[in-house]
Amino acid sequence: QVQLVESGGGLVQPGGSLKLSCVASGSIYNIYPMGWYRRAPGKQRDLVARMTSGGATIYADSVKGRFTISRDTAKNMVYLQMNSLKPEDTAVYYCYIDRAGRGADFYSWGQGTQVTVSS
């Protein structure tokens, strides 16, 4: 069993910044891929950013150049620095860890943290 807890969401004006944090606990015995998805109102959950076990990063085109994913493997934490936020970034952001390597259906997820970008 793995538990993930996100924090750092909130209300921010367009152009502002937020940093999301996620801590994983439980049965974690290796460095696994971790990352962030988001779900905007009325839309499906989409990948935002991912970091592989080797430290390579993947970003959605819509956030490239604005968002940065990082991690602290010693603390089992992953972060998402979000800059130049836009109203379309408004969503619930979910942290995940990929222990099975079998796709998103097998990820462990956090409960989500709301990010609202509005003036």
C-alpha angles and dihedrals in degrees: 000000000000127000125200126192123190127201140169103068123132147117118314135168121247110279092028131118139237133179119213122202131197128188122196123204137174128044100015112142102154141030105274132185111271133180152135136277128181136204119205120200110287094003137100123261110270134192114257103174139342135193119201124220087261094053100257114143134217125191136189110250090241093063103035111128092015106059128052126193120205137163144203105214093188090060097035089237133141126192137198117203108198119194133174090023119200131201088251089063088070107121146108107278119214128196119212142183123209109212098152102048089217102112138273094307087071099045122116110232139202123229094257135246124234120238116189121185111193142131 
